[in-house]
């Protein structure tokens, strides 16, 4: 399985400047559901390599980005396409449910 690389407030610009859609997981070390969704996101990253980038950001250690995207619960996953947030998923879900939310946006033509 692919490792999901960590980003920070300082490196978040890589998400906004990406030519490929980026799924960002906001997580924390104390968050049990975050640990459950981690392997699912690693699997998505491996299966969709080239079509989707998956990153994680520790919400406790990166309050600026967490506040900017109004993340109130963990885990929160936000899909960015063209530098804009287009899908938000709050909570831990099985892979199929996550894909149900992502696929319509990932398969839609770019604007």
N, CA, C and O atoms as a GROMACS GRO file, in nm:
protein
  444
    1UNK      N    1   0.083  -0.119   0.000
    1UNK     CA    2   0.000   0.000   0.000
    1UNK      C    3   0.087   0.124   0.000
    1UNK      O    4   0.197   0.127   0.055
    2UNK      N    5   0.034   0.224  -0.062
    2UNK     CA    6   0.105   0.351  -0.073
    2UNK      C    7   0.097   0.427   0.058
    2UNK      O    8  -0.004   0.425   0.128
    3UNK      N    9   0.205   0.494   0.090
    3UNK     CA   10   0.207   0.580   0.210
    3UNK      C   11   0.142   0.712   0.174
    3UNK      O   12   0.166   0.769   0.068
    4UNK      N   13   0.058   0.761   0.264
    4UNK     CA   14  -0.006   0.891   0.246
    4UNK      C   15   0.084   0.994   0.312
    4UNK      O   16   0.100   0.993   0.434
    5UNK      N   17   0.143   1.083   0.233
    5UNK     CA   18   0.239   1.180   0.285
    5UNK      C   19   0.169   1.287   0.368
    5UNK      O   20   0.056   1.327   0.340
    6UNK      N   21   0.240   1.332   0.470
    6UNK     CA   22   0.189   1.438   0.557
    6UNK      C   23   0.223   1.574   0.499
    6UNK      O   24   0.329   1.592   0.439
    7UNK      N   25   0.132   1.668   0.516
    7UNK     CA   26   0.157   1.807   0.480
    7UNK      C   27   0.132   1.893   0.604
    7UNK      O   28   0.079   1.845   0.704
    8UNK      N   29   0.172   2.020   0.595
    8UNK     CA   30   0.159   2.111   0.708
    8UNK      C   31   0.101   2.244   0.658
    8UNK      O   32   0.079   2.263   0.539
    9UNK      N   33   0.077   2.335   0.753
    9UNK     CA   34   0.035   2.470   0.714
    9UNK      C   35   0.134   2.527   0.612
    9UNK      O   36   0.094   2.590   0.514
   10UNK      N   37   0.262   2.504   0.637
   10UNK     CA   38   0.367   2.561   0.552
   10UNK      C   39   0.372   2.499   0.412
   10UNK      O   40   0.414   2.565   0.317
   11UNK      N   41   0.330   2.374   0.399
   11UNK     CA   42   0.339   2.306   0.269
   11UNK      C   43   0.204   2.287   0.202
   11UNK      O   44   0.196   2.222   0.098
   12UNK      N   45   0.099   2.343   0.260
   12UNK     CA   46  -0.036   2.323   0.206
   12UNK      C   47  -0.052   2.376   0.064
   12UNK      O   48  -0.140   2.330  -0.009
   13UNK      N   49   0.030   2.471   0.025
   13UNK     CA   50   0.022   2.527  -0.110
   13UNK      C   51   0.036   2.420  -0.217
   13UNK      O   52  -0.012   2.439  -0.329
   14UNK      N   53   0.104   2.309  -0.186
   14UNK     CA   54   0.118   2.201  -0.285
   14UNK      C   55  -0.019   2.146  -0.323
   14UNK      O   56  -0.039   2.104  -0.437
   15UNK      N   57  -0.113   2.146  -0.229
   15UNK     CA   58  -0.250   2.099  -0.257
   15UNK      C   59  -0.318   2.195  -0.353
   15UNK      O   60  -0.379   2.153  -0.452
   16UNK      N   61  -0.308   2.323  -0.325
   16UNK     CA   62  -0.377   2.424  -0.404
   16UNK      C   63  -0.319   2.437  -0.544
   16UNK      O   64  -0.390   2.477  -0.637
   17UNK      N   65  -0.192   2.404  -0.560
   17UNK     CA   66  -0.128   2.416  -0.690
   17UNK      C   67  -0.122   2.288  -0.771
   17UNK      O   68  -0.064   2.287  -0.880
   18UNK      N   69  -0.180   2.182  -0.720
   18UNK     CA   70  -0.171   2.052  -0.787
   18UNK      C   71  -0.257   2.046  -0.913
   18UNK      O   72  -0.370   2.095  -0.916
   19UNK      N   73  -0.201   1.985  -1.018
   19UNK     CA   74  -0.276   1.962  -1.141
   19UNK      C   75  -0.369   1.841  -1.128
   19UNK      O   76  -0.461   1.824  -1.207
   20UNK      N   77  -0.343   1.759  -1.028
   20UNK     CA   78  -0.420   1.638  -1.003
   20UNK      C   79  -0.508   1.663  -0.880
   20UNK      O   80  -0.464   1.730  -0.786
   21UNK      N   81  -0.631   1.611  -0.878
   21UNK     CA   82  -0.713   1.626  -0.758
   21UNK      C   83  -0.641   1.572  -0.634
   21UNK      O   84  -0.570   1.471  -0.642
   22UNK      N   85  -0.659   1.640  -0.521
   22UNK     CA   86  -0.592   1.603  -0.396
   22UNK      C   87  -0.698   1.582  -0.288
   22UNK      O   88  -0.780   1.671  -0.262
   23UNK      N   89  -0.696   1.465  -0.226
   23UNK     CA   90  -0.781   1.436  -0.111
   23UNK      C   91  -0.698   1.458   0.014
   23UNK      O   92  -0.596   1.391   0.033
   24UNK      N   93  -0.741   1.551   0.100
   24UNK     CA   94  -0.668   1.583   0.222
   24UNK      C   95  -0.748   1.534   0.341
   24UNK      O   96  -0.865   1.568   0.357
   25UNK      N   97  -0.684   1.452   0.424
   25UNK     CA   98  -0.746   1.407   0.548
   25UNK      C   99  -0.694   1.493   0.664
   25UNK      O  100  -0.574   1.500   0.688
   26UNK      N  101  -0.786   1.557   0.734
   26UNK     CA  102  -0.754   1.627   0.858
   26UNK      C  103  -0.771   1.525   0.969
   26UNK      O  104  -0.878   1.465   0.983
   27UNK      N  105  -0.666   1.504   1.049
   27UNK     CA  106  -0.665   1.397   1.148
   27UNK      C  107  -0.592   1.444   1.274
   27UNK      O  108  -0.538   1.555   1.278
   28UNK      N  109  -0.591   1.359   1.376
   28UNK     CA  110  -0.514   1.383   1.498
   28UNK      C  111  -0.474   1.248   1.557
   28UNK      O  112  -0.539   1.147   1.533
   29UNK      N  113  -0.366   1.250   1.635
   29UNK     CA  114  -0.316   1.124   1.692
   29UNK      C  115  -0.415   1.059   1.787
   29UNK      O  116  -0.418   0.937   1.798
   30UNK      N  117  -0.497   1.138   1.856
   30UNK     CA  118  -0.593   1.086   1.953
   30UNK      C  119  -0.723   1.036   1.890
   30UNK      O  120  -0.809   0.982   1.959
   31UNK      N  121  -0.738   1.054   1.761
   31UNK     CA  122  -0.863   1.025   1.690
   31UNK      C  123  -0.870   0.880   1.644
   31UNK      O  124  -0.805   0.841   1.547
   32UNK      N  125  -0.950   0.800   1.714
   32UNK     CA  126  -0.967   0.659   1.678
   32UNK      C  127  -1.022   0.638   1.538
   32UNK      O  128  -0.966   0.558   1.463
   33UNK      N  129  -1.129   0.708   1.499
   33UNK     CA  130  -1.180   0.691   1.363
   33UNK      C  131  -1.078   0.729   1.256
   33UNK      O  132  -1.080   0.674   1.145
   34UNK      N  133  -0.988   0.822   1.288
   34UNK     CA  134  -0.882   0.858   1.192
   34UNK      C  135  -0.792   0.738   1.165
   34UNK      O  136  -0.750   0.715   1.052
   35UNK      N  137  -0.763   0.662   1.270
   35UNK     CA  138  -0.679   0.542   1.253
   35UNK      C  139  -0.752   0.437   1.168
   35UNK      O  140  -0.688   0.360   1.096
   36UNK      N  141  -0.884   0.435   1.176
   36UNK     CA  142  -0.961   0.339   1.096
   36UNK      C  143  -0.960   0.377   0.948
   36UNK      O  144  -0.954   0.289   0.862
   37UNK      N  145  -0.967   0.505   0.918
   37UNK     CA  146  -0.976   0.549   0.779
   37UNK      C  147  -0.839   0.556   0.712
   37UNK      O  148  -0.830   0.556   0.589
   38UNK      N  149  -0.732   0.562   0.790
   38UNK     CA  150  -0.598   0.571   0.734
   38UNK      C  151  -0.564   0.464   0.631
   38UNK      O  152  -0.519   0.497   0.521
   39UNK      N  153  -0.586   0.335   0.664
   39UNK     CA  154  -0.555   0.229   0.565
   39UNK      C  155  -0.643   0.239   0.439
   39UNK      O  156  -0.598   0.204   0.330
   40UNK      N  157  -0.765   0.284   0.453
   40UNK     CA  158  -0.854   0.301   0.338
   40UNK      C  159  -0.798   0.408   0.245
   40UNK      O  160  -0.798   0.391   0.123
   41UNK      N  161  -0.750   0.517   0.302
   41UNK     CA  162  -0.694   0.624   0.220
   41UNK      C  163  -0.564   0.580   0.154
   41UNK      O  164  -0.536   0.618   0.040
   42UNK      N  165  -0.484   0.501   0.224
   42UNK     CA  166  -0.361   0.448   0.164
   42UNK      C  167  -0.394   0.358   0.045
   42UNK      O  168  -0.325   0.360  -0.056
   43UNK      N  169  -0.500   0.280   0.058
   43UNK     CA  170  -0.543   0.193  -0.051
   43UNK      C  171  -0.591   0.277  -0.170
   43UNK      O  172  -0.558   0.247  -0.285
   44UNK      N  173  -0.669   0.380  -0.144
   44UNK     CA  174  -0.714   0.470  -0.252
   44UNK      C  175  -0.595   0.535  -0.322
   44UNK      O  176  -0.592   0.545  -0.444
   45UNK      N  177  -0.497   0.579  -0.244
   45UNK     CA  178  -0.378   0.642  -0.301
   45UNK      C  179  -0.305   0.547  -0.394
   45UNK      O  180  -0.260   0.587  -0.502
   46UNK      N  181  -0.293   0.422  -0.353
   46UNK     CA  182  -0.223   0.322  -0.435
   46UNK      C  183  -0.302   0.288  -0.561
   46UNK      O  184  -0.245   0.280  -0.670
   47UNK      N  185  -0.432   0.269  -0.546
   47UNK     CA  186  -0.516   0.228  -0.660
   47UNK      C  187  -0.534   0.340  -0.762
   47UNK      O  188  -0.552   0.313  -0.881
   48UNK      N  189  -0.530   0.462  -0.717
   48UNK     CA  190  -0.559   0.575  -0.806
   48UNK      C  191  -0.436   0.662  -0.832
   48UNK      O  192  -0.447   0.780  -0.866
   49UNK      N  193  -0.320   0.602  -0.814
   49UNK     CA  194  -0.194   0.674  -0.836
   49UNK      C  195  -0.194   0.735  -0.975
   49UNK      O  196  -0.219   0.666  -1.074
   50UNK      N  197  -0.167   0.863  -0.984
   50UNK     CA  198  -0.168   0.934  -1.111
   50UNK      C  199  -0.297   1.012  -1.135
   50UNK      O  200  -0.297   1.114  -1.203
   51UNK      N  201  -0.408   0.962  -1.078
   51UNK     CA  202  -0.538   1.028  -1.094
   51UNK      C  203  -0.582   1.102  -0.968
   51UNK      O  204  -0.667   1.190  -0.974
   52UNK      N  205  -0.525   1.065  -0.854
   52UNK     CA  206  -0.562   1.123  -0.726
   52UNK      C  207  -0.441   1.121  -0.634
   52UNK      O  208  -0.372   1.020  -0.623
   53UNK      N  209  -0.417   1.234  -0.568
   53UNK     CA  210  -0.313   1.242  -0.467
   53UNK      C  211  -0.383   1.245  -0.332
   53UNK      O  212  -0.483   1.314  -0.316
   54UNK      N  213  -0.331   1.170  -0.235
   54UNK     CA  214  -0.389   1.169  -0.101
   54UNK      C  215  -0.283   1.221  -0.003
   54UNK      O  216  -0.170   1.174  -0.001
   55UNK      N  217  -0.323   1.318   0.079
   55UNK     CA  218  -0.235   1.376   0.179
   55UNK      C  219  -0.308   1.380   0.312
   55UNK      O  220  -0.431   1.374   0.317
   56UNK      N  221  -0.232   1.391   0.421
   56UNK     CA  222  -0.293   1.406   0.554
   56UNK      C  223  -0.228   1.523   0.624
   56UNK      O  224  -0.110   1.553   0.606
   57UNK      N  225  -0.310   1.591   0.707
   57UNK     CA  226  -0.260   1.705   0.782
   57UNK      C  227  -0.310   1.691   0.926
   57UNK      O  228  -0.429   1.674   0.950
   58UNK      N  229  -0.217   1.699   1.020
   58UNK     CA  230  -0.251   1.688   1.162
   58UNK      C  231  -0.320   1.818   1.204
   58UNK      O  232  -0.259   1.924   1.205
   59UNK      N  233  -0.448   1.807   1.238
   59UNK     CA  234  -0.528   1.926   1.271
   59UNK      C  235  -0.476   1.997   1.395
   59UNK      O  236  -0.482   2.120   1.403
   60UNK      N  237  -0.427   1.922   1.493
   60UNK     CA  238  -0.376   1.983   1.616
   60UNK      C  239  -0.249   2.064   1.592
   60UNK      O  240  -0.229   2.169   1.653
   61UNK      N  241  -0.164   2.014   1.504
   61UNK     CA  242  -0.035   2.078   1.479
   61UNK      C  243  -0.041   2.185   1.371
   61UNK      O  244   0.054   2.260   1.353
   62UNK      N  245  -0.153   2.192   1.298
   62UNK     CA  246  -0.166   2.285   1.185
   62UNK      C  247  -0.300   2.359   1.193
   62UNK      O  248  -0.387   2.340   1.108
   63UNK      N  249  -0.313   2.444   1.295
   63UNK     CA  250  -0.442   2.511   1.318
   63UNK      C  251  -0.481   2.612   1.210
   63UNK      O  252  -0.599   2.638   1.189
   64UNK      N  253  -0.383   2.669   1.141
   64UNK     CA  254  -0.414   2.770   1.040
   64UNK      C  255  -0.498   2.710   0.926
   64UNK      O  256  -0.603   2.764   0.891
   65UNK      N  257  -0.453   2.600   0.870
   65UNK     CA  258  -0.525   2.535   0.760
   65UNK      C  259  -0.656   2.475   0.812
   65UNK      O  260  -0.758   2.482   0.744
   66UNK      N  261  -0.652   2.416   0.930
   66UNK     CA  262  -0.772   2.357   0.988
   66UNK      C  263  -0.881   2.463   1.004
   66UNK      O  264  -0.997   2.438   0.972
   67UNK      N  265  -0.844   2.579   1.053
   67UNK     CA  266  -0.940   2.690   1.069
   67UNK      C  267  -0.986   2.742   0.933
   67UNK      O  268  -1.105   2.771   0.915
   68UNK      N  269  -0.895   2.755   0.840
   68UNK     CA  270  -0.927   2.812   0.709
   68UNK      C  271  -1.036   2.731   0.637
   68UNK      O  272  -1.117   2.787   0.564
   69UNK      N  273  -1.036   2.600   0.659
   69UNK     CA  274  -1.136   2.514   0.593
   69UNK      C  275  -1.247   2.471   0.690
   69UNK      O  276  -1.322   2.378   0.661
   70UNK      N  277  -1.256   2.540   0.803
   70UNK     CA  278  -1.363   2.522   0.900
   70UNK      C  279  -1.383   2.376   0.940
   70UNK      O  280  -1.496   2.327   0.949
   71UNK      N  281  -1.273   2.307   0.964
   71UNK     CA  282  -1.279   2.168   1.007
   71UNK      C  283  -1.315   2.166   1.156
   71UNK      O  284  -1.241   2.220   1.239
   72UNK      N  285  -1.427   2.105   1.188
   72UNK     CA  286  -1.478   2.100   1.325
   72UNK      C  287  -1.475   1.960   1.385
   72UNK      O  288  -1.473   1.945   1.508
   73UNK      N  289  -1.473   1.857   1.301
   73UNK     CA  290  -1.474   1.718   1.346
   73UNK      C  291  -1.367   1.641   1.272
   73UNK      O  292  -1.330   1.674   1.159
   74UNK      N  293  -1.317   1.537   1.338
   74UNK     CA  294  -1.215   1.452   1.276
   74UNK      C  295  -1.265   1.309   1.270
   74UNK      O  296  -1.336   1.265   1.360
   75UNK      N  297  -1.230   1.236   1.166
   75UNK     CA  298  -1.159   1.284   1.048
   75UNK      C  299  -1.251   1.365   0.956
   75UNK      O  300  -1.371   1.339   0.948
   76UNK      N  301  -1.193   1.461   0.889
   76UNK     CA  302  -1.259   1.532   0.780
   76UNK      C  303  -1.170   1.518   0.659
   76UNK      O  304  -1.050   1.542   0.665
   77UNK      N  305  -1.230   1.478   0.548
   77UNK     CA  306  -1.157   1.467   0.422
   77UNK      C  307  -1.214   1.569   0.326
   77UNK      O  308  -1.335   1.578   0.308
   78UNK      N  309  -1.126   1.645   0.264
   78UNK     CA  310  -1.168   1.745   0.165
   78UNK      C  311  -1.097   1.715   0.034
   78UNK      O  312  -0.975   1.704   0.030
   79UNK      N  313  -1.176   1.703  -0.073
   79UNK     CA  314  -1.120   1.683  -0.205
   79UNK      C  315  -1.103   1.820  -0.270
   79UNK      O  316  -1.198   1.896  -0.282
   80UNK      N  317  -0.980   1.849  -0.313
   80UNK     CA  318  -0.948   1.973  -0.382
   80UNK      C  319  -0.927   1.940  -0.529
   80UNK      O  320  -0.855   1.847  -0.565
   81UNK      N  321  -0.991   2.018  -0.613
   81UNK     CA  322  -0.973   2.004  -0.758
   81UNK      C  323  -0.950   2.144  -0.813
   81UNK      O  324  -1.033   2.233  -0.792
   82UNK      N  325  -0.841   2.164  -0.883
   82UNK     CA  326  -0.808   2.296  -0.933
   82UNK      C  327  -0.787   2.397  -0.822
   82UNK      O  328  -0.812   2.516  -0.839
   83UNK      N  329  -0.741   2.349  -0.706
   83UNK     CA  330  -0.713   2.436  -0.593
   83UNK      C  331  -0.835   2.474  -0.510
   83UNK      O  332  -0.824   2.548  -0.413
   84UNK      N  333  -0.952   2.422  -0.548
   84UNK     CA  334  -1.075   2.454  -0.476
   84UNK      C  335  -1.131   2.332  -0.406
   84UNK      O  336  -1.125   2.221  -0.461
   85UNK      N  337  -1.185   2.348  -0.285
   85UNK     CA  338  -1.250   2.236  -0.217
   85UNK      C  339  -1.382   2.205  -0.287
   85UNK      O  340  -1.466   2.294  -0.304
   86UNK      N  341  -1.402   2.079  -0.327
   86UNK     CA  342  -1.522   2.042  -0.403
   86UNK      C  343  -1.607   1.936  -0.334
   86UNK      O  344  -1.727   1.925  -0.362
   87UNK      N  345  -1.548   1.857  -0.246
   87UNK     CA  346  -1.622   1.755  -0.171
   87UNK      C  347  -1.566   1.752  -0.030
   87UNK      O  348  -1.445   1.754  -0.010
   88UNK      N  349  -1.656   1.748   0.069
   88UNK     CA  350  -1.614   1.732   0.208
   88UNK      C  351  -1.684   1.608   0.265
   88UNK      O  352  -1.805   1.592   0.251
   89UNK      N  353  -1.605   1.523   0.329
   89UNK     CA  354  -1.656   1.402   0.393
   89UNK      C  355  -1.614   1.409   0.540
   89UNK      O  356  -1.495   1.416   0.571
   90UNK      N  357  -1.712   1.406   0.629
   90UNK     CA  358  -1.685   1.413   0.772
   90UNK      C  359  -1.717   1.278   0.834
   90UNK      O  360  -1.830   1.230   0.824
   91UNK      N  361  -1.617   1.216   0.897
   91UNK     CA  362  -1.636   1.087   0.962
   91UNK      C  363  -1.561   0.977   0.890
   91UNK      O  364  -1.514   0.994   0.777
   92UNK      N  365  -1.552   0.862   0.957
   92UNK     CA  366  -1.484   0.746   0.901
   92UNK      C  367  -1.587   0.660   0.829
   92UNK      O  368  -1.689   0.621   0.886
   93UNK      N  369  -1.560   0.631   0.703
   93UNK     CA  370  -1.651   0.551   0.623
   93UNK      C  371  -1.573   0.442   0.551
   93UNK      O  372  -1.452   0.454   0.533
   94UNK      N  373  -1.642   0.334   0.511
   94UNK     CA  374  -1.576   0.232   0.430
   94UNK      C  375  -1.536   0.289   0.294
   94UNK      O  376  -1.587   0.391   0.249
   95UNK      N  377  -1.444   0.221   0.232
   95UNK     CA  378  -1.389   0.265   0.103
   95UNK      C  379  -1.500   0.292   0.001
   95UNK      O  380  -1.495   0.393  -0.070
   96UNK      N  381  -1.598   0.204  -0.008
   96UNK     CA  382  -1.704   0.220  -0.108
   96UNK      C  383  -1.782   0.350  -0.087
   96UNK      O  384  -1.817   0.416  -0.184
   97UNK      N  385  -1.808   0.386   0.036
   97UNK     CA  386  -1.882   0.511   0.064
   97UNK      C  387  -1.798   0.633   0.028
   97UNK      O  388  -1.850   0.732  -0.023
   98UNK      N  389  -1.668   0.625   0.055
   98UNK     CA  390  -1.580   0.737   0.020
   98UNK      C  391  -1.575   0.751  -0.132
   98UNK      O  392  -1.583   0.862  -0.185
   99UNK      N  393  -1.562   0.640  -0.201
   99UNK     CA  394  -1.557   0.644  -0.348
   99UNK      C  395  -1.689   0.696  -0.407
   99UNK      O  396  -1.687   0.767  -0.508
  100UNK      N  397  -1.802   0.664  -0.345
  100UNK     CA  398  -1.931   0.714  -0.392
  100UNK      C  399  -1.933   0.868  -0.393
  100UNK      O  400  -1.993   0.929  -0.481
  101UNK      N  401  -1.869   0.927  -0.296
  101UNK     CA  402  -1.866   1.073  -0.285
  101UNK      C  403  -1.762   1.134  -0.380
  101UNK      O  404  -1.782   1.242  -0.434
  102UNK      N  405  -1.649   1.064  -0.398
  102UNK     CA  406  -1.541   1.119  -0.481
  102UNK      C  407  -1.561   1.100  -0.631
  102UNK      O  408  -1.531   1.190  -0.709
  103UNK      N  409  -1.610   0.984  -0.670
  103UNK     CA  410  -1.612   0.947  -0.812
  103UNK      C  411  -1.687   1.045  -0.902
  103UNK      O  412  -1.638   1.076  -1.011
  104UNK      N  413  -1.806   1.097  -0.862
  104UNK     CA  414  -1.872   1.192  -0.953
  104UNK      C  415  -1.788   1.315  -0.985
  104UNK      O  416  -1.794   1.368  -1.096
  105UNK      N  417  -1.710   1.360  -0.889
  105UNK     CA  418  -1.625   1.478  -0.911
  105UNK      C  419  -1.499   1.439  -0.988
  105UNK      O  420  -1.454   1.513  -1.076
  106UNK      N  421  -1.442   1.324  -0.954
  106UNK     CA  422  -1.318   1.283  -1.020
  106UNK      C  423  -1.340   1.249  -1.167
  106UNK      O  424  -1.248   1.265  -1.247
  107UNK      N  425  -1.460   1.202  -1.204
  107UNK     CA  426  -1.486   1.164  -1.342
  107UNK      C  427  -1.547   1.277  -1.424
  107UNK      O  428  -1.558   1.266  -1.546
  108UNK      N  429  -1.586   1.386  -1.357
  108UNK     CA  430  -1.643   1.501  -1.429
  108UNK      C  431  -1.534   1.573  -1.506
  108UNK      O  432  -1.420   1.580  -1.462
  109UNK      N  433  -1.569   1.626  -1.622
  109UNK     CA  434  -1.469   1.702  -1.698
  109UNK      C  435  -1.422   1.825  -1.621
  109UNK      O  436  -1.498   1.883  -1.544
  110UNK      N  437  -1.299   1.862  -1.643
  110UNK     CA  438  -1.245   1.982  -1.579
  110UNK      C  439  -1.313   2.105  -1.636
  110UNK      O  440  -1.356   2.108  -1.751
  111UNK      N  441  -1.322   2.207  -1.552
  111UNK     CA  442  -1.384   2.332  -1.597
  111UNK      C  443  -1.284   2.415  -1.675
  111UNK      O  444  -1.317   2.525  -1.721
   0.00000   0.00000   0.00000
